[in-house]
Amino acid sequence: MDEYYLLLEQLKSSKAYQIEGRLITLSDYIYVFNHNYKDVVDFVNKVKNPQVIFPLISIENTQALDISINEVVRRLFNFLSSATALVDQTRIAINYWYAGNEFLYEYKSEVKNRFVNNSLTGFIEELRNFSLHYSLPITHAVFSINIENGISKGLPNFQYVIKKRPLLQFSGWTQKKGKPFFSTFDDEIEIQGLLESYYKQASDFHSWLFNRIKEIHSEDLIWLSEIKERINSLLPKE
């Protein structure tokens, strides 16, 4: 087993091992963000189930609807917090890992191209500030029914929305980030659509980041895979 322990020590002291640790750290950050997003969307989609939606919109069941709105706000708050945390944690990590490296400038350029002057990402950031430092966003449910010739067609269109007017009372909106987004909607903003749009942008960026790091360190990661195979081959077969 001497060779096993020598190889294991070589692995743990290698640059490749550090690179793998970076990828694991980024994956951990993304995991929290992904699951907070999933918590909101899964809940909204569950409510749209016919067995849930009709009792929920019943006039006699207003308490259940109020509870569902509170639950959406809770999950929305967690998502906004995790979205901002993901931005901050990723920036701090990349600045630390790649200080003085050309990739740091590539990373900053990619961030600038994707997110600077991006009204959606700016709005999400400042909506988080609104929720944390001012008030929870005023949220309610709206639904409509498609009627043809006096007969309802399909399921009701059910949405959770954020009211615009209470948001405007917050002084923390800036022209560089959140303010321009207000011109994209009238009195209400639909939560699921908002989060889906932001999630796609964030996910696309982090897929680029993850794959770019693997590409830059491809030789190290190939070596890491090979040495892990050698180490595993030395373990007792049983």
PyRosetta script that sets phi, psi and omega in degrees:
from pyrosetta import init, pose_from_sequence

init()
pose = pose_from_sequence("MDEYYLLLEQLKSSKAYQIEGRLITLSDYIYVFNHNYKDVVDFVNKVKNPQVIFPLISIENTQALDISINEVVRRLFNFLSSATALVDQTRIAINYWYAGNEFLYEYKSEVKNRFVNNSLTGFIEELRNFSLHYSLPITHAVFSINIENGISKGLPNFQYVIKKRPLLQFSGWTQKKGKPFFSTFDDEIEIQGLLESYYKQASDFHSWLFNRIKEIHSEDLIWLSEIKERINSLLPKE")
pose.set_psi(1, -1.1)
pose.set_omega(1, -180.0)
pose.set_phi(2, -58.9)
pose.set_psi(2, -43.6)
pose.set_omega(2, -179.9)
pose.set_phi(3, -62.3)
pose.set_psi(3, -37.3)
pose.set_omega(3, 179.8)
pose.set_phi(4, -59.4)
pose.set_psi(4, -48.3)
pose.set_omega(4, -177.3)
pose.set_phi(5, -71.7)
pose.set_psi(5, -32.5)
pose.set_omega(5, 176.6)
pose.set_phi(6, -65.7)
pose.set_psi(6, -44.1)
pose.set_omega(6, 178.4)
pose.set_phi(7, -66.0)
pose.set_psi(7, -39.4)
pose.set_omega(7, 179.9)
pose.set_phi(8, -63.6)
pose.set_psi(8, -40.9)
pose.set_omega(8, 177.9)
pose.set_phi(9, -66.7)
pose.set_psi(9, -38.7)
pose.set_omega(9, 177.4)
pose.set_phi(10, -62.4)
pose.set_psi(10, -41.4)
pose.set_omega(10, 179.1)
pose.set_phi(11, -62.5)
pose.set_psi(11, -48.9)
pose.set_omega(11, -173.7)
pose.set_phi(12, -69.4)
pose.set_psi(12, -21.2)
pose.set_omega(12, 179.6)
pose.set_phi(13, -98.0)
pose.set_psi(13, 5.7)
pose.set_omega(13, -174.7)
pose.set_phi(14, -87.5)
pose.set_psi(14, 158.0)
pose.set_omega(14, 172.8)
pose.set_phi(15, -64.9)
pose.set_psi(15, -36.4)
pose.set_omega(15, -179.4)
pose.set_phi(16, -59.5)
pose.set_psi(16, -37.5)
pose.set_omega(16, 179.1)
pose.set_phi(17, -64.8)
pose.set_psi(17, -38.3)
pose.set_omega(17, 176.7)
pose.set_phi(18, -65.6)
pose.set_psi(18, -40.2)
pose.set_omega(18, 178.5)
pose.set_phi(19, -62.9)
pose.set_psi(19, -43.0)
pose.set_omega(19, 177.2)
pose.set_phi(20, -60.3)
pose.set_psi(20, -38.7)
pose.set_omega(20, 177.9)
pose.set_phi(21, -63.5)
pose.set_psi(21, -35.7)
pose.set_omega(21, 177.6)
pose.set_phi(22, -64.8)
pose.set_psi(22, -44.2)
pose.set_omega(22, -179.9)
pose.set_phi(23, -65.0)
pose.set_psi(23, -37.5)
pose.set_omega(23, 177.4)
pose.set_phi(24, -65.8)
pose.set_psi(24, -41.2)
pose.set_omega(24, 178.7)
pose.set_phi(25, -61.4)
pose.set_psi(25, -46.3)
pose.set_omega(25, 178.3)
pose.set_phi(26, -62.1)
pose.set_psi(26, -38.3)
pose.set_omega(26, 178.3)
pose.set_phi(27, -63.9)
pose.set_psi(27, -37.2)
pose.set_omega(27, 177.9)
pose.set_phi(28, -64.7)
pose.set_psi(28, -42.6)
pose.set_omega(28, 178.1)
pose.set_phi(29, -60.7)
pose.set_psi(29, -46.0)
pose.set_omega(29, -178.6)
pose.set_phi(30, -65.2)
pose.set_psi(30, -36.0)
pose.set_omega(30, -178.8)
pose.set_phi(31, -57.6)
pose.set_psi(31, -46.4)
pose.set_omega(31, -179.0)
pose.set_phi(32, -64.0)
pose.set_psi(32, -45.9)
pose.set_omega(32, 179.6)
pose.set_phi(33, -61.3)
pose.set_psi(33, -48.8)
pose.set_omega(33, -178.8)
pose.set_phi(34, -58.0)
pose.set_psi(34, -43.3)
pose.set_omega(34, -175.2)
pose.set_phi(35, -75.7)
pose.set_psi(35, -29.6)
pose.set_omega(35, 173.8)
pose.set_phi(36, -69.2)
pose.set_psi(36, -36.8)
pose.set_omega(36, 174.2)
pose.set_phi(37, -63.2)
pose.set_psi(37, -46.9)
pose.set_omega(37, -178.7)
pose.set_phi(38, -61.4)
pose.set_psi(38, -35.4)
pose.set_omega(38, 179.5)
pose.set_phi(39, -60.4)
pose.set_psi(39, -41.4)
pose.set_omega(39, -179.4)
pose.set_phi(40, -70.4)
pose.set_psi(40, -52.7)
pose.set_omega(40, -173.5)
pose.set_phi(41, -65.4)
pose.set_psi(41, -40.7)
pose.set_omega(41, 179.4)
pose.set_phi(42, -62.4)
pose.set_psi(42, -39.8)
pose.set_omega(42, -179.6)
pose.set_phi(43, -66.3)
pose.set_psi(43, -45.4)
pose.set_omega(43, -179.6)
pose.set_phi(44, -62.5)
pose.set_psi(44, -43.2)
pose.set_omega(44, -179.8)
pose.set_phi(45, -67.2)
pose.set_psi(45, -34.3)
pose.set_omega(45, 177.8)
pose.set_phi(46, -64.5)
pose.set_psi(46, -40.1)
pose.set_omega(46, -179.8)
pose.set_phi(47, -63.4)
pose.set_psi(47, -30.0)
pose.set_omega(47, -177.8)
pose.set_phi(48, -75.2)
pose.set_psi(48, -7.1)
pose.set_omega(48, 175.4)
pose.set_phi(49, -62.6)
pose.set_psi(49, 134.3)
pose.set_omega(49, -177.5)
pose.set_phi(50, -53.8)
pose.set_psi(50, -33.2)
pose.set_omega(50, -178.2)
pose.set_phi(51, -72.4)
pose.set_psi(51, -15.8)
pose.set_omega(51, -179.6)
pose.set_phi(52, -104.2)
pose.set_psi(52, -42.9)
pose.set_omega(52, -169.0)
pose.set_phi(53, -67.4)
pose.set_psi(53, -40.7)
pose.set_omega(53, -176.3)
pose.set_phi(54, -67.7)
pose.set_psi(54, -45.1)
pose.set_omega(54, 173.7)
pose.set_phi(55, -62.8)
pose.set_psi(55, -32.5)
pose.set_omega(55, -175.5)
pose.set_phi(56, -69.5)
pose.set_psi(56, -35.3)
pose.set_omega(56, -177.7)
pose.set_phi(57, -92.1)
pose.set_psi(57, 5.7)
pose.set_omega(57, 177.6)
pose.set_phi(58, -67.0)
pose.set_psi(58, 139.7)
pose.set_omega(58, -179.8)
pose.set_phi(59, -59.7)
pose.set_psi(59, -32.2)
pose.set_omega(59, -178.0)
pose.set_phi(60, -78.2)
pose.set_psi(60, -3.2)
pose.set_omega(60, -171.2)
pose.set_phi(61, -123.4)
pose.set_psi(61, 37.6)
pose.set_omega(61, -175.9)
pose.set_phi(62, -63.7)
pose.set_psi(62, -29.9)
pose.set_omega(62, -179.9)
pose.set_phi(63, -63.9)
pose.set_psi(63, -41.0)
pose.set_omega(63, 179.0)
pose.set_phi(64, -64.0)
pose.set_psi(64, -39.2)
pose.set_omega(64, 178.3)
pose.set_phi(65, -65.1)
pose.set_psi(65, -41.9)
pose.set_omega(65, 178.2)
pose.set_phi(66, -61.6)
pose.set_psi(66, -40.8)
pose.set_omega(66, 178.9)
pose.set_phi(67, -64.0)
pose.set_psi(67, -40.3)
pose.set_omega(67, -179.9)
pose.set_phi(68, -65.7)
pose.set_psi(68, -36.9)
pose.set_omega(68, 177.8)
pose.set_phi(69, -65.4)
pose.set_psi(69, -43.6)
pose.set_omega(69, 177.6)
pose.set_phi(70, -60.1)
pose.set_psi(70, -37.6)
pose.set_omega(70, -179.5)
pose.set_phi(71, -68.5)
pose.set_psi(71, -38.4)
pose.set_omega(71, 176.0)
pose.set_phi(72, -63.8)
pose.set_psi(72, -42.7)
pose.set_omega(72, 179.0)
pose.set_phi(73, -62.4)
pose.set_psi(73, -42.0)
pose.set_omega(73, 179.0)
pose.set_phi(74, -60.7)
pose.set_psi(74, -46.3)
pose.set_omega(74, -178.7)
pose.set_phi(75, -70.0)
pose.set_psi(75, -36.0)
pose.set_omega(75, 176.4)
pose.set_phi(76, -62.7)
pose.set_psi(76, -43.9)
pose.set_omega(76, 179.5)
pose.set_phi(77, -59.6)
pose.set_psi(77, -43.9)
pose.set_omega(77, 179.1)
pose.set_phi(78, -63.9)
pose.set_psi(78, -38.9)
pose.set_omega(78, 178.8)
pose.set_phi(79, -64.8)
pose.set_psi(79, -47.1)
pose.set_omega(79, -179.2)
pose.set_phi(80, -60.2)
pose.set_psi(80, -40.4)
pose.set_omega(80, 178.9)
pose.set_phi(81, -64.5)
pose.set_psi(81, -43.5)
pose.set_omega(81, -178.2)
pose.set_phi(82, -70.7)
pose.set_psi(82, -32.4)
pose.set_omega(82, 178.5)
pose.set_phi(83, -64.4)
pose.set_psi(83, -45.9)
pose.set_omega(83, 178.9)
pose.set_phi(84, -68.0)
pose.set_psi(84, -39.6)
pose.set_omega(84, 178.0)
pose.set_phi(85, -61.6)
pose.set_psi(85, -40.3)
pose.set_omega(85, 179.6)
pose.set_phi(86, -61.3)
pose.set_psi(86, -43.3)
pose.set_omega(86, 178.5)
pose.set_phi(87, -60.7)
pose.set_psi(87, -49.8)
pose.set_omega(87, -176.6)
pose.set_phi(88, -66.5)
pose.set_psi(88, -46.6)
pose.set_omega(88, -177.7)
pose.set_phi(89, -63.0)
pose.set_psi(89, -41.9)
pose.set_omega(89, 179.9)
pose.set_phi(90, -65.5)
pose.set_psi(90, -44.8)
pose.set_omega(90, -179.9)
pose.set_phi(91, -60.7)
pose.set_psi(91, -46.4)
pose.set_omega(91, -179.5)
pose.set_phi(92, -62.0)
pose.set_psi(92, -43.8)
pose.set_omega(92, -178.2)
pose.set_phi(93, -64.5)
pose.set_psi(93, -48.1)
pose.set_omega(93, -178.0)
pose.set_phi(94, -65.5)
pose.set_psi(94, -40.3)
pose.set_omega(94, 177.4)
pose.set_phi(95, -62.5)
pose.set_psi(95, -35.7)
pose.set_omega(95, 179.8)
pose.set_phi(96, -75.8)
pose.set_psi(96, -47.8)
pose.set_omega(96, -175.8)
pose.set_phi(97, -67.5)
pose.set_psi(97, -34.8)
pose.set_omega(97, -170.3)
pose.set_phi(98, -119.6)
pose.set_psi(98, 27.6)
pose.set_omega(98, 176.7)
pose.set_phi(99, -57.9)
pose.set_psi(99, 126.7)
pose.set_omega(99, 179.7)
pose.set_phi(100, 78.5)
pose.set_psi(100, 0.7)
pose.set_omega(100, -179.2)
pose.set_phi(101, -98.0)
pose.set_psi(101, 148.1)
pose.set_omega(101, -179.3)
pose.set_phi(102, -59.9)
pose.set_psi(102, -29.6)
pose.set_omega(102, -177.9)
pose.set_phi(103, -64.1)
pose.set_psi(103, -28.2)
pose.set_omega(103, 178.9)
pose.set_phi(104, -61.0)
pose.set_psi(104, -39.4)
pose.set_omega(104, 179.8)
pose.set_phi(105, -72.0)
pose.set_psi(105, -34.9)
pose.set_omega(105, 175.6)
pose.set_phi(106, -65.1)
pose.set_psi(106, -43.3)
pose.set_omega(106, 178.2)
pose.set_phi(107, -60.3)
pose.set_psi(107, -47.7)
pose.set_omega(107, -178.8)
pose.set_phi(108, -64.3)
pose.set_psi(108, -37.4)
pose.set_omega(108, 177.7)
pose.set_phi(109, -64.9)
pose.set_psi(109, -39.6)
pose.set_omega(109, 179.3)
pose.set_phi(110, -66.2)
pose.set_psi(110, -41.7)
pose.set_omega(110, 176.8)
pose.set_phi(111, -60.8)
pose.set_psi(111, -45.3)
pose.set_omega(111, -179.5)
pose.set_phi(112, -61.7)
pose.set_psi(112, -46.1)
pose.set_omega(112, -177.9)
pose.set_phi(113, -64.2)
pose.set_psi(113, -35.2)
pose.set_omega(113, -175.1)
pose.set_phi(114, -88.1)
pose.set_psi(114, -36.2)
pose.set_omega(114, -165.0)
pose.set_phi(115, -121.2)
pose.set_psi(115, -22.4)
pose.set_omega(115, 176.8)
pose.set_phi(116, -71.8)
pose.set_psi(116, 135.4)
pose.set_omega(116, -174.8)
pose.set_phi(117, 63.4)
pose.set_psi(117, 24.6)
pose.set_omega(117, 175.6)
pose.set_phi(118, -98.9)
pose.set_psi(118, 105.4)
pose.set_omega(118, -172.7)
pose.set_phi(119, -65.5)
pose.set_psi(119, -30.3)
pose.set_omega(119, -179.7)
pose.set_phi(120, -67.7)
pose.set_psi(120, -50.6)
pose.set_omega(120, -179.0)
pose.set_phi(121, -67.5)
pose.set_psi(121, -33.7)
pose.set_omega(121, 175.9)
pose.set_phi(122, -65.2)
pose.set_psi(122, -39.2)
pose.set_omega(122, 179.3)
pose.set_phi(123, -65.7)
pose.set_psi(123, -43.1)
pose.set_omega(123, 179.9)
pose.set_phi(124, -61.4)
pose.set_psi(124, -42.2)
pose.set_omega(124, 179.4)
pose.set_phi(125, -61.7)
pose.set_psi(125, -45.7)
pose.set_omega(125, -176.4)
pose.set_phi(126, -81.1)
pose.set_psi(126, -21.3)
pose.set_omega(126, 170.8)
pose.set_phi(127, -67.8)
pose.set_psi(127, -34.4)
pose.set_omega(127, 174.8)
pose.set_phi(128, -63.7)
pose.set_psi(128, -43.3)
pose.set_omega(128, 178.1)
pose.set_phi(129, -63.1)
pose.set_psi(129, -41.2)
pose.set_omega(129, 176.0)
pose.set_phi(130, -57.5)
pose.set_psi(130, -47.8)
pose.set_omega(130, -176.2)
pose.set_phi(131, -68.0)
pose.set_psi(131, -33.7)
pose.set_omega(131, -176.0)
pose.set_phi(132, -86.1)
pose.set_psi(132, -36.2)
pose.set_omega(132, -170.6)
pose.set_phi(133, -111.4)
pose.set_psi(133, -10.5)
pose.set_omega(133, -176.0)
pose.set_phi(134, -124.7)
pose.set_psi(134, -64.4)
pose.set_omega(134, -176.9)
pose.set_phi(135, -165.8)
pose.set_psi(135, 156.1)
pose.set_omega(135, 169.9)
pose.set_phi(136, -68.6)
pose.set_psi(136, 141.4)
pose.set_omega(136, -178.9)
pose.set_phi(137, -64.3)
pose.set_psi(137, 133.9)
pose.set_omega(137, 178.3)
pose.set_phi(138, -67.4)
pose.set_psi(138, 118.1)
pose.set_omega(138, -173.0)
pose.set_phi(139, -126.3)
pose.set_psi(139, 142.0)
pose.set_omega(139, 172.5)
pose.set_phi(140, -148.5)
pose.set_psi(140, 175.8)
pose.set_omega(140, -177.8)
pose.set_phi(141, -108.8)
pose.set_psi(141, 141.1)
pose.set_omega(141, 175.1)
pose.set_phi(142, -127.7)
pose.set_psi(142, 145.6)
pose.set_omega(142, 177.5)
pose.set_phi(143, -147.2)
pose.set_psi(143, 151.8)
pose.set_omega(143, 178.8)
pose.set_phi(144, -142.5)
pose.set_psi(144, 160.3)
pose.set_omega(144, -178.2)
pose.set_phi(145, -125.5)
pose.set_psi(145, 132.5)
pose.set_omega(145, 176.7)
pose.set_phi(146, -81.5)
pose.set_psi(146, 117.6)
pose.set_omega(146, -176.9)
pose.set_phi(147, -117.4)
pose.set_psi(147, 128.9)
pose.set_omega(147, 176.1)
pose.set_phi(148, -126.8)
pose.set_psi(148, 123.6)
pose.set_omega(148, -179.6)
pose.set_phi(149, 54.8)
pose.set_psi(149, 39.4)
pose.set_omega(149, 177.2)
pose.set_phi(150, 77.2)
pose.set_psi(150, 6.4)
pose.set_omega(150, -178.7)
pose.set_phi(151, -119.8)
pose.set_psi(151, 131.8)
pose.set_omega(151, 178.6)
pose.set_phi(152, -71.2)
pose.set_psi(152, 139.0)
pose.set_omega(152, -179.1)
pose.set_phi(153, -116.2)
pose.set_psi(153, 122.5)
pose.set_omega(153, 176.0)
pose.set_phi(154, 72.0)
pose.set_psi(154, -171.6)
pose.set_omega(154, -179.9)
pose.set_phi(155, -79.5)
pose.set_psi(155, 154.7)
pose.set_omega(155, 174.0)
pose.set_phi(156, -60.6)
pose.set_psi(156, 148.0)
pose.set_omega(156, 173.9)
pose.set_phi(157, -83.8)
pose.set_psi(157, 108.9)
pose.set_omega(157, -171.9)
pose.set_phi(158, -116.0)
pose.set_psi(158, 128.3)
pose.set_omega(158, -178.6)
pose.set_phi(159, -142.0)
pose.set_psi(159, 147.0)
pose.set_omega(159, 167.4)
pose.set_phi(160, -97.0)
pose.set_psi(160, 132.5)
pose.set_omega(160, -175.0)
pose.set_phi(161, -132.0)
pose.set_psi(161, 155.4)
pose.set_omega(161, 174.2)
pose.set_phi(162, -102.4)
pose.set_psi(162, 132.7)
pose.set_omega(162, 178.3)
pose.set_phi(163, -76.2)
pose.set_psi(163, 135.4)
pose.set_omega(163, -176.6)
pose.set_phi(164, -75.7)
pose.set_psi(164, -44.0)
pose.set_omega(164, -171.1)
pose.set_phi(165, -58.0)
pose.set_psi(165, -46.1)
pose.set_omega(165, 178.3)
pose.set_phi(166, -62.5)
pose.set_psi(166, -29.9)
pose.set_omega(166, 178.6)
pose.set_phi(167, -62.5)
pose.set_psi(167, -36.8)
pose.set_omega(167, -174.7)
pose.set_phi(168, -68.9)
pose.set_psi(168, -13.6)
pose.set_omega(168, 178.4)
pose.set_phi(169, -74.8)
pose.set_psi(169, -14.2)
pose.set_omega(169, -178.9)
pose.set_phi(170, -81.4)
pose.set_psi(170, 131.6)
pose.set_omega(170, -177.6)
pose.set_phi(171, -86.4)
pose.set_psi(171, -1.0)
pose.set_omega(171, -173.7)
pose.set_phi(172, -87.2)
pose.set_psi(172, -0.2)
pose.set_omega(172, 177.4)
pose.set_phi(173, -73.8)
pose.set_psi(173, 135.2)
pose.set_omega(173, -178.6)
pose.set_phi(174, -118.1)
pose.set_psi(174, 154.4)
pose.set_omega(174, -179.3)
pose.set_phi(175, -68.0)
pose.set_psi(175, -28.4)
pose.set_omega(175, -178.7)
pose.set_phi(176, -77.2)
pose.set_psi(176, -19.7)
pose.set_omega(176, -175.0)
pose.set_phi(177, -126.3)
pose.set_psi(177, -85.2)
pose.set_omega(177, -167.8)
pose.set_phi(178, -80.0)
pose.set_psi(178, -32.4)
pose.set_omega(178, -172.9)
pose.set_phi(179, -57.6)
pose.set_psi(179, -45.7)
pose.set_omega(179, -177.1)
pose.set_phi(180, -58.8)
pose.set_psi(180, -24.4)
pose.set_omega(180, -177.4)
pose.set_phi(181, -69.5)
pose.set_psi(181, -25.1)
pose.set_omega(181, -177.8)
pose.set_phi(182, -62.4)
pose.set_psi(182, -26.6)
pose.set_omega(182, -179.7)
pose.set_phi(183, -74.4)
pose.set_psi(183, -8.3)
pose.set_omega(183, -178.1)
pose.set_phi(184, -88.9)
pose.set_psi(184, -7.8)
pose.set_omega(184, 177.0)
pose.set_phi(185, -142.4)
pose.set_psi(185, 160.4)
pose.set_omega(185, -174.8)
pose.set_phi(186, -88.6)
pose.set_psi(186, -95.9)
pose.set_omega(186, -175.4)
pose.set_phi(187, -100.6)
pose.set_psi(187, -21.2)
pose.set_omega(187, -175.0)
pose.set_phi(188, -140.2)
pose.set_psi(188, 150.6)
pose.set_omega(188, 174.7)
pose.set_phi(189, -124.3)
pose.set_psi(189, 128.9)
pose.set_omega(189, -176.9)
pose.set_phi(190, -77.1)
pose.set_psi(190, 125.8)
pose.set_omega(190, -169.7)
pose.set_phi(191, -67.7)
pose.set_psi(191, -46.3)
pose.set_omega(191, -175.4)
pose.set_phi(192, -61.6)
pose.set_psi(192, -45.1)
pose.set_omega(192, 179.8)
pose.set_phi(193, -63.8)
pose.set_psi(193, -39.3)
pose.set_omega(193, 178.3)
pose.set_phi(194, -59.3)
pose.set_psi(194, -49.2)
pose.set_omega(194, -176.7)
pose.set_phi(195, -70.0)
pose.set_psi(195, -36.5)
pose.set_omega(195, 178.7)
pose.set_phi(196, -63.0)
pose.set_psi(196, -41.1)
pose.set_omega(196, 179.7)
pose.set_phi(197, -65.1)
pose.set_psi(197, -44.6)
pose.set_omega(197, 179.9)
pose.set_phi(198, -67.2)
pose.set_psi(198, -42.2)
pose.set_omega(198, -177.9)
pose.set_phi(199, -59.6)
pose.set_psi(199, -40.7)
pose.set_omega(199, -179.8)
pose.set_phi(200, -63.3)
pose.set_psi(200, -44.1)
pose.set_omega(200, 179.8)
pose.set_phi(201, -63.6)
pose.set_psi(201, -45.3)
pose.set_omega(201, -179.3)
pose.set_phi(202, -65.1)
pose.set_psi(202, -42.7)
pose.set_omega(202, -179.3)
pose.set_phi(203, -65.3)
pose.set_psi(203, -41.3)
pose.set_omega(203, 178.3)
pose.set_phi(204, -60.9)
pose.set_psi(204, -42.3)
pose.set_omega(204, -179.7)
pose.set_phi(205, -65.5)
pose.set_psi(205, -44.7)
pose.set_omega(205, -176.9)
pose.set_phi(206, -73.2)
pose.set_psi(206, -26.0)
pose.set_omega(206, 171.1)
pose.set_phi(207, -65.7)
pose.set_psi(207, -43.6)
pose.set_omega(207, 176.2)
pose.set_phi(208, -59.3)
pose.set_psi(208, -47.1)
pose.set_omega(208, -177.4)
pose.set_phi(209, -61.5)
pose.set_psi(209, -48.2)
pose.set_omega(209, -177.8)
pose.set_phi(210, -61.2)
pose.set_psi(210, -47.7)
pose.set_omega(210, -178.0)
pose.set_phi(211, -68.7)
pose.set_psi(211, -34.2)
pose.set_omega(211, 179.8)
pose.set_phi(212, -68.3)
pose.set_psi(212, -40.3)
pose.set_omega(212, 177.3)
pose.set_phi(213, -63.7)
pose.set_psi(213, -42.1)
pose.set_omega(213, 177.8)
pose.set_phi(214, -63.7)
pose.set_psi(214, -36.3)
pose.set_omega(214, 179.6)
pose.set_phi(215, -68.1)
pose.set_psi(215, -44.8)
pose.set_omega(215, -179.7)
pose.set_phi(216, -61.1)
pose.set_psi(216, -38.6)
pose.set_omega(216, -175.0)
pose.set_phi(217, -107.2)
pose.set_psi(217, 30.0)
pose.set_omega(217, -174.6)
pose.set_phi(218, -59.2)
pose.set_psi(218, -41.6)
pose.set_omega(218, -179.0)
pose.set_phi(219, -64.2)
pose.set_psi(219, -42.2)
pose.set_omega(219, 178.4)
pose.set_phi(220, -62.9)
pose.set_psi(220, -40.9)
pose.set_omega(220, -176.7)
pose.set_phi(221, -72.8)
pose.set_psi(221, -31.6)
pose.set_omega(221, 174.0)
pose.set_phi(222, -65.7)
pose.set_psi(222, -45.1)
pose.set_omega(222, 177.1)
pose.set_phi(223, -59.1)
pose.set_psi(223, -42.8)
pose.set_omega(223, -179.4)
pose.set_phi(224, -60.6)
pose.set_psi(224, -43.5)
pose.set_omega(224, 178.9)
pose.set_phi(225, -62.6)
pose.set_psi(225, -40.9)
pose.set_omega(225, -178.3)
pose.set_phi(226, -68.0)
pose.set_psi(226, -42.1)
pose.set_omega(226, -178.9)
pose.set_phi(227, -70.8)
pose.set_psi(227, -30.3)
pose.set_omega(227, 174.9)
pose.set_phi(228, -65.7)
pose.set_psi(228, -38.5)
pose.set_omega(228, 177.2)
pose.set_phi(229, -63.9)
pose.set_psi(229, -41.4)
pose.set_omega(229, 177.9)
pose.set_phi(230, -63.4)
pose.set_psi(230, -41.8)
pose.set_omega(230, 179.9)
pose.set_phi(231, -64.4)
pose.set_psi(231, -44.8)
pose.set_omega(231, 179.8)
pose.set_phi(232, -63.4)
pose.set_psi(232, -33.3)
pose.set_omega(232, -179.1)
pose.set_phi(233, -68.3)
pose.set_psi(233, -20.3)
pose.set_omega(233, -179.5)
pose.set_phi(234, -88.1)
pose.set_psi(234, -8.4)
pose.set_omega(234, 178.4)
pose.set_phi(235, -74.9)
pose.set_psi(235, 147.7)
pose.set_omega(235, 176.5)
pose.set_phi(236, -55.8)
pose.set_psi(236, 134.4)
pose.set_omega(236, -175.8)
pose.set_phi(237, -63.0)
pose.set_psi(237, -32.5)
pose.set_omega(237, -178.6)
pose.set_phi(238, -77.4)
pose.dump_pdb("model.pdb")
